């Protein structure tokens, strides 16, 4: 048996040595009296106490609740299934919604509902409850009270029925005038019908809704009144006539294009009907709902345009979003072909999903879709059957089409496609306006996707061309090495064997040849180094720049000593990269700083600065400096600012540096002025 009782916890006082047994007994008797008072009070008020323990999905009823439900005390099994079984079928969903809202919003529960007792009697109950939260703030249980308010509700219903009955049957002029004044003072329609469904009483508001005067309204059948021709009110009136149950109905009356809400109350003789026009309320709700759907549609289309890179899947998802959010029968998208003369069907969603058939290719200027494209103006109608542009009225009648909306897709006045859709429901002006904005968004998406596709193709061509050039440079420079070595060997042999044995002019010619071959070898070696940068696939890893600096300067030992150079550095951090390439990078930059020195011995310093997610590094020198107009040129392959006789080299060193930095995801630039030294800056990532 699952029952509950409320206990008032005794206030515990510290016991002292002087506490007597008689005081304890009196205290317990007092607490027992308090509990009895609560139980007697609840019972006197005919209030039942219930508790739902959520984690266990167990319900506890007090004996009073069991009596209210018409079962013997102690027979309730504590399950929600048994509790729900007593609920009136028409109220079951409402009760569940109230419980869900209470648990979700942590708000007090207040609701009125019906139950069916085992003896099939129907009772109205009123429940109040409060959510109890656990230490995590989650609903732990719901505790409340319930009372039987059937008599109260019947009393209220009786008062309404009495008023209507008095109005219908009042024969005393004084009563008639008094009640008629009240009756006519009601601003909404109020009528009384007899058991044959004929009007016996109606106020002025009812006559206005029925579009006749009050006298001619008396005696007419309720089915003749336009505001009462809806399926819901007809069903409620039929039920009230048969079972004498009251009810509420809400209908849209098509011939008036208005919404009406009617309350039906059975009388001792006849039925009273209170009707009011709720069109403004319904339309406000519908408008709010439509605007919400428009916002969702805009968001869906924006997501599609940002995520989808392929044109056709992108347009298919846009069509599906329109069908889903606006409940249209189907939607389609065409794009203009390369010739600019034909619309090609790219996507279709809804009742038609195919993109072949007669609408696959539509000449611009032909049919309704082609005319929208040629005129560059939307075509919107809510009267498809009488629209001369609809090519197949029989199809539209068969499929019950009501509305059509077609929009040209324009970007800066240039046509990129057409969006069109059919609907079996009226499309409101706000929806058509929203679709105009969405059409513009889709047009921008189509144009952007085309531009991206063209850019991708050009990048692919450029990458392919660069790969071909790198391959050519690698193969050409590699294949040139062997014949060049042969030429260099024989020229050096001539120089050693015949120097001084020929005339001075011959010695000079041989010297020129040896120098040219040596320069060509340096050029080919540098070109090979440059081309190899694009061929490597080595995985980047953590590299200690301190070690990189040591290796680079070790490789430059001869140049440093010959040039009497000073090379220093800040504390250098670890970075992510290719160790071999980073050694080459620092070696080239420090080597350049030594090479292009001024009158003073070279002083070179490597700088390291934190720059967010990257390191900003620089190689500063006190050399001859660079004119700002050449800042970009120095990083271009084979570009030289000085004569070879003044500063030897191939013009590839800084180009290699630029390529290494960019392959590491960084950038490189220079700060300098003539005769004021230079700083070559570059960035490297802290982490991959």
ROGU-484795 format. One record per residue (C-alpha): residue in one letter; x, y, z. Coordinates in steps of 0.02 Angstrom, whole numbers, padded with zeros to 5 digits, always signed. Example, Ala and Ser with C-alpha at 12.3 -4.5 7.8 and 13.67 -1.06 7.14 Angstrom:
A+00615-00225+00390 S+00684-00053+00357 
! end
This chain:
X+00000+00000+00000 X+00070+00171-00051 X+00003+00313+00057 X+00078+00470+00129 X+00055+00581+00280 X+00132+00747+00327 X+00241+00756+00483 X+00294+00915+00571 X+00470+00882+00635 X+00488+00920+00819 X+00602+01063+00862 X+00747+00979+00948 X+00811+01067+01104 X+00972+01020+01193 X+00934+00902+01335 X+00989+00955+01504 X+01006+00857+01661 X+00848+00942+01728 X+00736+00881+01582 X+00599+00774+01652 X+00504+00627+01576 X+00341+00721+01597 X+00402+00865+01487 X+00454+00740+01349 X+00284+00658+01356 X+00198+00827+01344 X+00307+00877+01198 X+00269+00716+01103 X+00085+00736+01138 X+00094+00915+01073 X+00183+00857+00911 X+00053+00719+00888 X-00083+00850+00906 X+00000+00956+00771 X+00006+00810+00649 X-00174+00767+00684 X-00225+00948+00658 X-00144+00948+00484 X-00223+00783+00436 X-00394+00838+00502 X-00376+01006+00412 X-00331+00923+00245 X-00472+00797+00266 X-00596+00933+00312 X-00548+01033+00159 X-00567+00874+00055 X-00388+00893-00003 X-00286+00743-00058 X-00095+00743-00049 X+00011+00663-00186 X+00194+00649-00225 X+00287+00596-00384 X+00464+00531-00349 X+00541+00565-00519 X+00699+00458-00512 X+00597+00304-00463 X+00446+00354-00572 X+00340+00312-00419 X+00181+00402-00364 X+00118+00410-00184 X-00064+00452-00144 X-00144+00492+00022 X-00306+00400+00064 X-00401+00559+00019 X-00334+00551-00160 X-00388+00369-00172 X-00563+00419-00114 X-00568+00559-00243 X-00523+00432-00379 X-00660+00315-00316 X-00547+00173-00258 X-00527+00093-00087 X-00388+00165+00023 X-00227+00067+00004 X-00268-00005-00168 X-00170+00118-00277 X-00014+00028-00343 X+00097+00184-00357 X+00127+00176-00546 X+00104+00320-00667 X+00019+00200-00788 X-00121+00171-00663 X-00128+00358-00626 X-00141+00401-00812 X-00274+00268-00842 X-00398+00369-00737 X-00372+00526-00843 X-00509+00575-00964 X-00444+00538-01142 X-00476+00717-01197 X-00372+00787-01051 X-00228+00662-01049 X-00115+00760-01170 X-00152+00923-01078 X-00100+00847-00910 X+00064+00781-00983 X+00102+00952-01060 X+00072+01037-00891 X+00188+00913-00803 X+00324+00935-00936 X+00314+01125-00925 X+00323+01120-00735 X+00480+01011-00736 X+00561+01112-00876 X+00524+01287-00810 X+00531+01241-00623 X+00364+01334-00607 X+00221+01289-00488 X+00092+01170-00562 X-00088+01227-00573 X-00212+01132-00682 X-00392+01073-00693 X-00434+00908-00777 X-00560+00765-00782 X-00547+00586-00723 X-00659+00435-00753 X-00692+00336-00596 X-00712+00146-00595 X-00901+00174-00587 X-00884+00275-00751 X-00932+00438-00668 X-00835+00591-00729 X-00760+00708-00599 X-00668+00872-00617 X-00508+00888-00515 X-00400+01038-00474 X-00215+01004-00438 X-00077+01116-00368 X+00103+01061-00346 X+00281+01122-00320 X+00445+01053-00391 X+00576+00997-00264 X+00754+01009-00330 X+00903+00903-00283 X+01075+00971-00234 X+01121+00986-00420 X+00969+01093-00455 X+00879+00954-00550 X+00695+00906-00518 X+00692+00769-00386 X+00507+00757-00347 X+00339+00843-00370 X+00232+00866-00214 X+00055+00932-00221 X-00126+00928-00170 X-00283+00887-00268 X-00467+00921-00238 X-00631+00873-00321 X-00707+01032-00398 X-00847+00947-00495 X-00984+01028-00393 X-00905+01199-00412 X-00890+01182-00602 X-01066+01117-00617 X-01122+01265-00515 X-01032+01385-00632 X-01104+01295-00784 X-01275+01301-00705 X-01261+01490-00685 X-01222+01510-00871 X-01363+01393-00919 X-01480+01484-00803 X-01439+01650-00885 X-01466+01581-01060 X-01623+01489-01005 X-01694+01646-00927 X-01659+01743-01087 X-01740+01607-01194 X-01893+01581-01088 X-01922+01749-01004 X-02101+01802-01040 X-02113+01942-00916 X-02080+02107-01002 X-01983+02173-00856 X-01868+02022-00855 X-01858+02027-01044 X-01802+02208-01044 X-01674+02180-00907 X-01602+02023-00983 X-01614+02094-01158 X-01508+02242-01104 X-01376+02123-01038 X-01394+02015-01193 X-01373+02160-01312 X-01229+02228-01210 X-01125+02076-01257 X-01012+02136-01398 X-00986+01961-01470 X-01117+01852-01551 X-01232+01758-01430 X-01375+01647-01488 X-01489+01516-01413 X-01553+01372-01519 X-01686+01242-01481 X-01668+01054-01493 X-01712+01065-01678 X-01561+01180-01702 X-01667+01334-01741 X-01625+01506-01673 X-01742+01562-01534 X-01639+01708-01469 X-01497+01812-01543 X-01413+01975-01500 X-01369+02117-01618 X-01187+02058-01638 X-01250+01887-01697 X-01362+01969-01826 X-01217+02072-01891 X-01109+01917-01912 X-01254+01828-01998 X-01277+01980-02112 X-01462+02001-02075 X-01574+02090-01949 X-01616+02013-01781 X-01798+01974-01819 X-01759+01877-01978 X-01625+01779-01885 X-01755+01701-01767 X-01814+01532-01830 X-01671+01502-01949 X-01573+01340-01940 X-01401+01355-01864 X-01325+01282-02024 X-01382+01441-02115 X-01271+01552-02008 X-01102+01577-02097 X-01000+01596-01937 X-01061+01424-01878 X-01026+01323-02036 X-00856+01258-01984 X-00823+01072-01955 X-00770+01095-01773 X-00924+01194-01717 X-01040+01076-01810 X-00962+00928-01719 X-00973+01015-01548 X-01157+01063-01575 X-01200+00885-01627 X-01114+00816-01471 X-01199+00943-01357 X-01368+00895-01430 X-01336+00710-01401 X-01237+00706-01236 X-01274+00879-01164 X-01085+00912-01149 X-01014+01087-01168 X-00870+01120-01285 X-00756+01244-01372 X-00733+01255-01562 X-00620+01357-01675 X-00644+01364-01864 X-00588+01459-02017 X-00740+01504-02120 X-00680+01511-02300 X-00827+01611-02371 X-00794+01750-02245 X-00605+01722-02236 X-00621+01743-02048 X-00581+01639-01893 X-00716+01612-01760 X-00707+01540-01584 X-00871+01471-01513 X-00916+01412-01338 X-01064+01291-01332 X-01166+01268-01170 X-01314+01147-01164 X-01469+01216-01075 X-01616+01128-00996 X-01701+01158-01163 X-01590+01199-01309 X-01411+01258-01325 X-01326+01427-01304 X-01182+01475-01419 X-01060+01617-01384 X-00957+01662-01539 X-00821+01790-01565 X-00711+01839-01712 X-00529+01791-01673 X-00461+01828-01846 X-00340+01962-01788 X-00270+01848-01654 X-00252+01701-01773 X-00173+01807-01908 X-00051+01881-01783 X-00003+01705-01730 X+00011+01650-01912 X+00117+01803-01955 X+00233+01768-01808 X+00247+01587-01864 X+00282+01636-02045 X+00414+01763-01994 X+00498+01631-01886 X+00499+01511-02034 X+00572+01648-02144 X+00713+01674-02019 X+00747+01487-02011 X+00748+01479-02202 X+00873+01623-02214 X+00984+01536-02087 X+00971+01368-02177 X+01015+01446-02345 X+01161+01542-02269 X+01229+01381-02193 X+01213+01290-02360 X+01301+01428-02455 X+01443+01432-02330 X+01467+01243-02316 X+01432+01170-02488 X+01566+01194-02620 X+01486+01098-02764 X+01356+01200-02860 X+01222+01068-02891 X+01217+00995-02713 X+01215+01174-02647 X+01062+01219-02751 X+00975+01054-02708 X+00992+01093-02523 X+00926+01270-02551 X+00772+01200-02640 X+00745+01074-02501 X+00757+01212-02370 X+00623+01313-02462 X+00506+01162-02473 X+00533+01116-02290 X+00514+01289-02214 X+00378+01362-02327 X+00279+01201-02358 X+00273+01232-02546 X+00232+01088-02664 X+00400+01096-02752 X+00542+01218-02789 X+00667+01225-02932 X+00826+01320-02978 X+00897+01353-03151 X+01064+01433-03197 X+01112+01523-03357 X+01225+01424-03474 X+01391+01490-03541 X+01309+01556-03700 X+01186+01660-03597 X+01037+01598-03700 X+00972+01448-03603 X+00922+01408-03424 X+00985+01239-03362 X+00886+01152-03224 X+01010+01118-03082 X+00900+01068-02934 X+00722+01017-02889 X+00645+00970-02721 X+00470+00926-02659 X+00345+00826-02762 X+00467+00829-02910 X+00651+00791-02883 X+00706+00748-03061 X+00802+00874-03165 X+00771+00799-03337 X+00618+00814-03448 X+00550+00966-03542 X+00608+01090-03409 X+00788+01030-03413 X+00839+01169-03534 X+00726+01322-03554 X+00766+01454-03686 X+00773+01627-03611 X+00616+01719-03669 X+00509+01562-03685 X+00381+01490-03564 X+00349+01566-03393 X+00525+01528-03329 X+00611+01598-03483 X+00502+01755-03476 X+00552+01786-03295 X+00734+01777-03352 X+00712+01891-03503 X+00605+02020-03412 X+00714+02012-03256 X+00557+02036-03150 X+00474+01917-03025 X+00309+01834-03071 X+00197+01807-02919 X+00016+01746-02913 X-00107+01667-02792 X-00229+01627-02934 X-00136+01496-03035 X-00292+01428-03123 X-00331+01597-03200 X-00152+01651-03236 X-00120+01651-03424 X+00065+01617-03398 X+00035+01447-03319 X+00068+01330-03462 X-00044+01185-03405 X-00201+01238-03310 X-00269+01059-03313 X-00114+01000-03220 X-00131+01143-03095 X-00315+01100-03064 X-00277+00915-03045 X-00135+00948-02921 X-00236+01084-02831 X-00104+01216-02856 X-00150+01388-02790 X+00007+01497-02797 X+00163+01520-02903 X+00318+01625-02867 X+00463+01647-02986 X+00614+01760-02961 X+00758+01807-03076 X+00927+01781-02993 X+01026+01940-03026 X+01200+01998-02974 X+01238+02179-03017 X+01102+02173-03150 X+01174+02017-03232 X+01061+01864-03243 X+01134+01706-03162 X+00975+01599-03148 X+00792+01582-03097 X+00708+01520-02937 X+00528+01458-02952 X+00401+01363-02846 X+00218+01307-02841 X+00112+01298-02684 X-00056+01220-02640 X-00083+01360-02515 X-00094+01549-02530 X+00077+01630-02520 X+00065+01788-02415 X+00147+01950-02464 X+00274+01940-02323 X+00326+01766-02383 X+00346+01826-02563 X+00448+01974-02501 X+00559+01861-02396 X+00584+01747-02547 X+00645+01896-02647 X+00784+01925-02521 X+00826+01739-02517 X+00833+01737-02708 X+00962+01877-02701 X+01063+01779-02573 X+01060+01622-02682 X+01111+01725-02834 X+01262+01791-02739 X+01302+01613-02686 X+01295+01550-02866 X+01408+01690-02927 X+01530+01665-02783 X+01535+01478-02813 X+01570+01505-02999 X+01709+01627-02957 X+01782+01504-02832 X+01772+01363-02960 X+01860+01471-03089 X+01991+01520-02960 X+02017+01338-02910 X+02041+01291-03092 X+02168+01431-03117 X+02258+01383-02957 X+02265+01203-03016 X+02334+01261-03183 X+02459+01373-03094 X+02511+01234-02976 X+02531+01117-03123 X+02631+01247-03217 X+02741+01280-03066 X+02767+01094-03042 X+02815+01078-03225 X+02935+01224-03210 X+03013+01152-03052 X+03030+00984-03136 X+03107+01065-03289 X+03228+01167-03183 X+03278+01013-03085 X+03302+00902-03238 X+03386+01038-03341 X+03507+01089-03205 X+03543+00908-03159 X+03573+00857-03340 X+03685+01008-03368 X+03802+00958-03227 X+03895+00819-03321 X+03940+00912-03482 X+03981+01066-03378 X+04099+00965-03269 X+04184+00901-03427 X+04205+01077-03497 X+04270+01139-03328 X+04394+00994-03314 X+04468+01019-03488 X+04477+01208-03467 X+04566+01190-03301 X+04684+01063-03384 X+04719+01188-03525 X+04751+01324-03396 X+04875+01219-03298 X+04965+01140-03446 X+04978+01286-03568 X+04978+01440-03458 X+05127+01546-03511 X+05163+01437-03663 X+05039+01529-03774 X+05026+01714-03800 X+04950+01822-03662 X+04787+01841-03757 X+04762+01651-03759 X+04794+01643-03570 X+04660+01777-03546 X+04535+01681-03654 X+04565+01522-03554 X+04542+01620-03390 X+04377+01691-03452 X+04318+01515-03497 X+04365+01442-03327 X+04280+01587-03236 X+04122+01570-03341 X+04111+01383-03312 X+04136+01406-03124 X+03999+01539-03119 X+03884+01423-03219 X+03914+01282-03094 X+03869+01396-02949 X+03712+01451-03041 X+03659+01272-03078 X+03691+01219-02897 X+03585+01363-02833 X+03448+01322-02959 X+03449+01141-02900 X+03433+01199-02721 X+03286+01310-02766 X+03194+01173-02862 X+03222+01044-02725 X+03124+01154-02603 X+02965+01116-02699 X+02998+00930-02706 X+03024+00887-02524 X+02889+00802-02420 X+02979+00795-02253 X+02862+00810-02104 X+02887+00968-02000 X+02941+00938-01821 X+03006+01033-01670 X+03173+01116-01709 X+03289+01207-01589 X+03342+01370-01675 X+03492+01379-01559 X+03560+01221-01643 X+03512+01285-01815 X+03610+01446-01784 X+03763+01347-01728 X+03761+01238-01884 X+03735+01385-02002 X+03879+01486-01928 X+03990+01331-01930 X+03958+01317-02117 X+04008+01501-02134 X+04166+01490-02028 X+04283+01535-02172 X+04176+01685-02226 X+04159+01747-02047 X+04346+01738-02015 X+04394+01810-02185 X+04274+01956-02165 X+04319+01982-01980 X+04131+01973-01946 X+04043+01973-01777 X+03887+01864-01771 X+03779+01868-01612 X+03602+01818-01568 X+03460+01834-01443 X+03404+01679-01349 X+03328+01578-01490 X+03166+01478-01464 X+03110+01309-01529 X+02998+01315-01684 X+02905+01193-01797 X+02988+01161-01964 X+03113+01070-02075 X+03285+01077-01991 X+03385+01067-02152 X+03288+01207-02235 X+03300+01318-02081 X+03489+01295-02078 X+03494+01348-02261 X+03382+01498-02221 X+03495+01567-02082 X+03653+01524-02180 X+03593+01623-02333 X+03538+01774-02229 X+03697+01782-02124 X+03803+01750-02279 X+03719+01895-02370 X+03748+02008-02219 X+03934+01965-02224 X+03944+01987-02413 X+03860+02158-02423 X+03961+02244-02287 X+04017+02424-02287 X+04180+02501-02233 X+04164+02436-02055 X+04186+02251-02012 X+04017+02161-02024 X+03914+02158-01864 X+03768+02038-01877 X+03637+02002-01744 X+03495+01873-01751 X+03336+01938-01664 X+03194+01834-01588 X+03028+01913-01533 X+02863+01834-01481 X+02719+01876-01598 X+02562+01786-01540 X+02555+01611-01615 X+02719+01641-01709 X+02898+01696-01680 X+02959+01852-01768 X+03142+01828-01813 X+03264+01946-01897 X+03444+01958-01960 X+03511+02135-01933 X+03675+02199-02008 X+03775+02361-02025 X+03802+02340-02211 X+03771+02448-02364 X+03581+02444-02348 X+03446+02434-02482 X+03344+02569-02566 X+03157+02546-02522 X+03110+02540-02706 X+03199+02370-02718 X+03118+02289-02564 X+03010+02172-02669 X+03135+02144-02809 X+03270+02068-02698 X+03162+01914-02663 X+03135+01875-02848 X+03243+01738-02924 X+03395+01796-03028 X+03369+01979-02976 X+03530+02073-02934 X+03554+02252-02874 X+03744+02259-02899 X+03871+02213-03031 X+03942+02037-03019 X+04118+02111-03010 X+04070+02207-02851 X+03971+02071-02762 X+03980+01894-02831 X+03826+01782-02829 X+03685+01709-02933 X+03536+01812-02872 X+03446+01658-02804 X+03491+01663-02618 X+03349+01775-02556 X+03225+01690-02673 X+03270+01525-02586 X+03244+01610-02416 X+03072+01672-02469 X+03020+01499-02529 X+03079+01416-02368 X+02984+01540-02258 X+02824+01524-02360 X+02835+01333-02354 X+02836+01353-02165 X+02679+01459-02169 X+02768+01623-02131 X+02811+01783-02222 X+02974+01877-02254 X+03011+02061-02279 X+03151+02188-02264 X+03178+02351-02170 X+03324+02455-02232 X+03393+02617-02302 X+03548+02650-02406 X+03708+02651-02300 X+03606+02616-02142 X+03611+02427-02134 X+03467+02306-02159 X+03355+02191-02059 X+03278+02042-02147 X+03123+01991-02046 X+03028+01827-02057 X+02900+01730-01954 X+02894+01548-01901 X+02754+01454-01812 X+02769+01409-01628 X+02672+01248-01659 X+02604+01152-01809 
! end
